[in-house]
Each structure stands twice: as structure tokens, then as C-alpha cells.
Amino acid sequence: MQFQPLSDEEFEWFLKQLNIKFGIDLSGYKPHRVKRRTEILLKKYRCESFDEYIKLLLSDEEKKKEFIDKMTINVTEFFRNPEKWWALRDRYLPILLKNHNFKAWSAGCSSGEEPYSLSILLEELRAPKTAKIIATDIDMNVLAKAKQGVYEEQSLVNVPQSYLQKYFKKLNDGKYQVSDAVKSRVQFKYHNMLKDPFDKDYDLILCRNVVIYFEVEAKNELYRNFASSLRKGGMIFVGGTERIFDYKELNLELVESFFYRKV
């Protein structure tokens, strides 16, 4: 079968059906990216229309999981941009931890490398056990993987040798298991950043290399919600390709690249 690209009208219908039938809201994602990835899946399963593909998703849970996985980019590693993580450890976390009710949020946490990286730093700084991290994602598959805390060696390229020895156990298959102490600080939950309400009074929000996949309007709304979720003095830690351009309007200050503080 020669696959024919489908119309924008059909694609709009498909997005509405995703929301109605599955509660999957991709309206804030860049449409060309979603459409291209969806068409790859249609071609893979020889579906001639979005309607045919919707019926496939309704009848096959594994294919629905595959679709969500393809839409949400789950490429991550421990201590991505390590020099910024060391800045967080040495300059910012000691100040943030002065709040005895410290709580952090890893938004779009994927398979868990980001919240576990933060948990390792909390262990290093001997933070009280009450210092917790909420880690959320829209993809239930990666959340299940994150809860297991087992990783391939390539995810650990930035982990210092001392941390590797203290906080990981090498398994027989060559993978690495995160220690119970590190896991105990992190609570994984489903959350759709574009639809669900945000909690308040966070000391630290990590949202790294996630919003680059969102449309400008959704991105701006997201940053507004993040800013309102921070307590005064709390910080947002973003990814290397991301900037909050209207940070002053959100009562944020740019502390250094990647870090914004609520004033």
C-alpha cells in the first residue's frame, strides 16, 4: 500500500477523538510533530485513515501505550548538563533546604533519571528525610519504569564514580538499580501539565527539555503555572535549550542560565 499523507481536517478530528475517547490532550503540542509521528504509526500498521487508527487504539492496549510513548519524548539521563547540577548542589539547594518543609517537583519526569538525580543530591547534602520530590509524567509506561529504578549503563555517563558506588547496585545483567534511600524520597504520579491543576508552595521545580515540544501559547501558560506554584524564593530549573523570555512578568529573576528564582 502506498501511504498517502492525510489532511489537516482529518488530523484535527483525530486530536478531538483522542481527547474524547482516551482523555489524551495533545492540543498544546506542536501539531506538525504530532502529525508526523502519528503518520509513521499509521504507515506501520497499514491504516488508511485516522479513523482506522483510532479503532486500532481502542482495541489494542499495547498499541495505545506505544502511541503515547511516541508522542512524549522519553530521552533522558542522570545529571544531564552536569555542571548545572553541581551548581544546584553547591549554590542553590543549601539555601532552599533552609525551608524545613522542602518539596520539589520534577515535571515531565520520564523514566525517573531527573528526580533520582535530585534525590541523590539531597542525600549528599544530608537533607532531612521529610525533603521529598513529586515526580510526574503523562506516560504511565515510563512511570512504571521509573518506580523500578533500574537503568542501562549509558544513562549513567554523568554520574560521578563516588555516587555510582554509594547510590547504585550493579545487577547481574549489567544494569544498575537505584538505592532504596534514593527511591524513598520520590513519589511518582500521573499528571498532565496541560490539563491538570498544579500544587502550590514548591521550593524547586525541575522541568527540563519538555516544553520545547509545546506550542508557544501552551509553553507560556505552563511557565505562568509553574511560577504561581513556587513559594517566594523558590526556583525553576529548566533545560539547556529552554528560556523563559517573560520571566520578569512572572515575578521571576534569572539567577544564571537554566535557573530562575521567584521574587
C-alpha positions as CSV (number, residue, x, y, z in Angstrom):
1,M,0.0,0.0,0.0
2,Q,1.3,3.4,-0.9
3,F,0.7,5.6,2.1
4,Q,-0.9,9.0,1.4
5,P,-0.4,11.9,3.8
6,L,-3.7,12.8,5.4
7,S,-5.4,16.1,5.6
8,D,-5.2,18.7,8.4
9,E,-9.0,18.4,8.8
10,E,-8.7,14.7,9.4
11,F,-5.9,15.3,11.9
12,E,-7.9,17.8,13.8
13,W,-10.7,15.2,14.1
14,F,-8.2,12.7,15.3
15,L,-6.9,15.0,18.1
16,K,-10.5,15.6,19.3
17,Q,-11.2,11.8,19.3
18,L,-8.0,11.2,21.4
19,N,-9.4,13.6,24.0
20,I,-12.9,12.2,24.0
21,K,-12.1,8.5,24.0
22,F,-8.8,8.4,25.9
23,G,-8.5,11.7,27.8
24,I,-5.3,12.4,25.8
25,D,-5.0,16.1,25.2
26,L,-2.2,16.9,22.7
27,S,-3.6,20.3,21.7
28,G,-0.6,22.1,23.2
29,Y,2.0,20.1,21.4
30,K,3.5,21.2,18.1
31,P,1.0,19.8,15.6
32,H,3.5,19.1,12.8
33,R,5.5,16.9,15.2
34,V,2.4,15.0,16.4
35,K,1.1,14.5,12.9
36,R,4.4,13.3,11.5
37,R,4.8,10.7,14.3
38,T,1.2,9.6,14.1
39,E,1.5,9.1,10.3
40,I,4.6,6.9,10.9
41,L,2.4,4.7,13.1
42,L,-0.4,4.6,10.6
43,K,2.0,3.5,8.0
44,K,3.5,0.9,10.3
45,Y,0.0,-0.7,10.8
46,R,-1.2,-0.1,7.3
47,C,-4.1,2.1,8.5
48,E,-5.6,4.2,5.6
49,S,-7.2,6.8,7.9
50,F,-7.1,8.3,11.4
51,D,-10.4,6.7,12.0
52,E,-9.0,3.3,11.3
53,Y,-6.1,4.0,13.7
54,I,-8.4,5.2,16.5
55,K,-10.3,1.9,16.2
56,L,-6.9,0.1,16.5
57,L,-6.0,2.1,19.6
58,L,-9.4,1.3,21.2
59,S,-9.0,-2.4,20.5
60,D,-5.3,-2.8,21.5
61,E,-3.9,-1.5,24.8
62,E,-0.3,-2.2,23.7
63,K,-0.7,0.0,20.6
64,K,-2.2,2.7,22.7
65,K,0.8,2.6,25.0
66,E,3.1,2.7,22.0
67,F,1.3,5.8,20.7
68,I,1.6,7.7,24.0
69,D,5.3,6.7,24.2
70,K,5.9,8.1,20.7
71,M,4.2,11.4,21.4
72,T,6.1,12.0,24.7
73,I,9.8,12.1,24.2
74,N,11.5,9.9,26.9
75,V,15.2,10.5,26.2
76,T,17.0,11.4,29.5
77,E,19.9,10.6,31.6
78,F,21.2,11.2,35.1
79,F,22.7,14.7,35.7
80,R,22.1,16.0,32.2
81,N,24.3,19.1,31.9
82,P,26.2,18.0,34.9
83,E,27.9,21.4,35.6
84,K,24.4,22.8,36.3
85,W,23.5,20.0,38.6
86,W,26.7,20.8,40.6
87,A,25.6,24.4,40.7
88,L,22.3,23.3,42.1
89,R,24.0,21.1,44.7
90,D,26.6,23.7,45.8
91,R,24.9,27.1,45.4
92,Y,21.1,26.7,45.5
93,L,20.0,23.6,47.3
94,P,21.6,24.5,50.6
95,I,19.6,27.7,50.6
96,L,16.4,26.1,49.5
97,L,16.8,23.4,52.2
98,K,16.6,26.0,54.9
99,N,12.9,25.7,54.4
100,H,12.2,22.7,56.7
101,N,9.2,21.7,54.6
102,F,11.2,21.5,51.4
103,K,9.4,19.9,48.5
104,A,10.3,19.7,44.8
105,W,8.5,18.8,41.6
106,S,10.1,17.0,38.7
107,A,7.5,17.8,35.9
108,G,7.7,15.5,32.8
109,C,10.0,13.2,34.8
110,S,10.1,10.5,32.1
111,S,11.8,7.3,33.3
112,G,13.0,8.9,36.5
113,E,16.6,9.9,36.0
114,E,15.9,13.5,36.8
115,P,14.1,13.1,40.1
116,Y,16.5,10.4,41.2
117,S,19.4,12.8,40.3
118,L,17.9,15.4,42.7
119,S,17.3,12.8,45.3
120,I,21.0,11.8,45.2
121,L,21.9,15.4,45.8
122,L,19.5,15.6,48.7
123,E,21.2,12.5,50.2
124,E,24.7,14.1,49.6
125,L,23.5,17.2,51.5
126,R,22.1,15.1,54.3
127,A,18.7,16.7,53.8
128,P,16.0,15.6,56.3
129,K,14.0,12.6,55.2
130,T,11.0,14.9,55.0
131,A,12.6,16.6,51.9
132,K,10.5,14.9,49.2
133,I,10.2,15.0,45.4
134,I,6.9,14.7,43.5
135,A,7.7,13.3,40.0
136,T,5.0,13.4,37.3
137,D,4.5,12.4,33.7
138,I,1.7,11.8,31.3
139,D,3.1,8.4,30.2
140,M,2.1,5.6,32.6
141,N,4.7,3.2,30.9
142,V,7.7,5.4,31.8
143,L,6.3,6.0,35.3
144,A,6.2,2.2,35.8
145,K,9.8,2.0,34.7
146,A,10.8,4.9,36.9
147,K,9.3,3.2,40.0
148,Q,11.5,0.2,39.3
149,G,14.7,2.4,39.3
150,V,16.7,0.1,37.0
151,Y,18.9,1.7,34.3
152,E,21.2,0.9,31.5
153,E,24.8,1.9,31.8
154,Q,24.5,4.7,29.2
155,S,22.1,6.6,31.4
156,L,24.8,6.9,34.0
157,V,27.6,8.6,31.9
158,N,27.5,11.8,34.0
159,V,27.3,10.0,37.4
160,P,30.5,10.5,39.4
161,Q,32.2,7.3,40.4
162,S,31.6,8.0,44.1
163,Y,27.9,8.5,43.6
164,L,27.8,5.3,41.5
165,Q,29.3,3.3,44.4
166,K,27.1,4.9,47.0
167,Y,23.7,5.0,45.3
168,F,23.6,2.2,42.7
169,K,23.9,-1.5,42.8
170,K,25.1,-3.3,39.7
171,L,22.8,-6.2,38.7
172,N,23.8,-9.5,37.0
173,D,22.6,-8.3,33.6
174,G,24.8,-5.2,33.7
175,K,22.1,-2.8,34.6
176,Y,22.1,-0.6,37.7
177,Q,19.5,-0.4,40.5
178,V,19.0,2.9,42.4
179,S,19.3,2.5,46.1
180,D,16.3,2.4,48.4
181,A,17.4,5.6,50.2
182,V,17.3,7.5,46.9
183,K,14.0,5.9,45.8
184,S,12.3,6.6,49.1
185,R,12.4,10.4,48.6
186,V,10.5,10.2,45.3
187,Q,6.8,9.8,44.7
188,F,5.7,9.1,41.1
189,K,2.3,10.2,39.9
190,Y,0.4,10.7,36.7
191,H,-0.1,14.4,35.7
192,N,-1.0,16.1,32.5
193,M,0.7,19.6,32.7
194,L,-1.7,21.0,30.0
195,K,-4.9,19.9,31.8
196,D,-4.5,19.1,35.4
197,P,-4.3,21.5,38.4
198,F,-0.9,22.4,39.9
199,D,0.0,22.1,43.5
200,K,1.5,25.1,45.4
201,D,4.4,26.2,47.5
202,Y,7.2,24.3,45.8
203,D,10.8,25.1,46.7
204,L,12.1,23.8,43.4
205,I,10.5,22.8,40.1
206,L,12.5,20.9,37.5
207,C,11.1,20.9,34.0
208,R,13.9,20.2,31.6
209,N,13.7,19.5,27.9
210,V,10.0,19.1,28.0
211,V,8.4,22.4,26.9
212,I,10.4,22.5,23.7
213,Y,7.7,20.2,22.3
214,F,4.9,22.6,23.1
215,E,3.3,25.4,21.1
216,V,4.2,28.9,22.3
217,E,0.8,29.6,23.9
218,A,0.9,26.3,25.9
219,K,4.5,27.0,26.8
220,N,3.7,30.4,28.2
221,E,0.7,29.1,30.1
222,L,2.9,26.4,31.6
223,Y,5.5,28.8,32.8
224,R,2.8,31.0,34.3
225,N,1.5,28.0,36.2
226,F,5.0,27.0,37.4
227,A,5.7,30.5,38.7
228,S,2.5,30.6,40.6
229,S,3.3,27.1,42.1
230,L,6.6,28.3,43.6
231,R,6.8,29.8,47.0
232,K,8.7,33.1,47.3
233,G,12.4,32.3,46.9
234,G,11.7,29.0,45.1
235,M,13.4,28.2,41.9
236,I,12.7,26.7,38.4
237,F,15.5,24.6,36.8
238,V,15.0,24.4,33.0
239,G,16.8,22.6,30.2
240,G,19.7,23.8,28.1
241,T,17.5,24.7,25.0
242,E,14.8,26.5,27.0
243,R,14.4,30.1,28.2
244,I,11.6,31.9,30.0
245,F,11.5,35.1,28.0
246,D,8.9,37.0,30.0
247,Y,10.3,35.9,33.4
248,K,10.0,39.4,34.9
249,E,6.3,39.5,34.2
250,L,6.0,36.2,36.2
251,N,7.8,37.7,39.2
252,L,10.9,35.6,38.4
253,E,14.6,36.7,38.2
254,L,17.2,35.0,36.1
255,V,19.9,33.8,38.6
256,E,22.0,32.2,35.9
257,S,21.3,30.3,32.7
258,F,18.9,27.4,33.5
259,F,17.9,28.8,36.9
260,Y,15.0,31.3,37.7
261,R,14.0,32.4,41.2
262,K,10.6,33.7,42.4
263,V,10.9,37.2,43.9
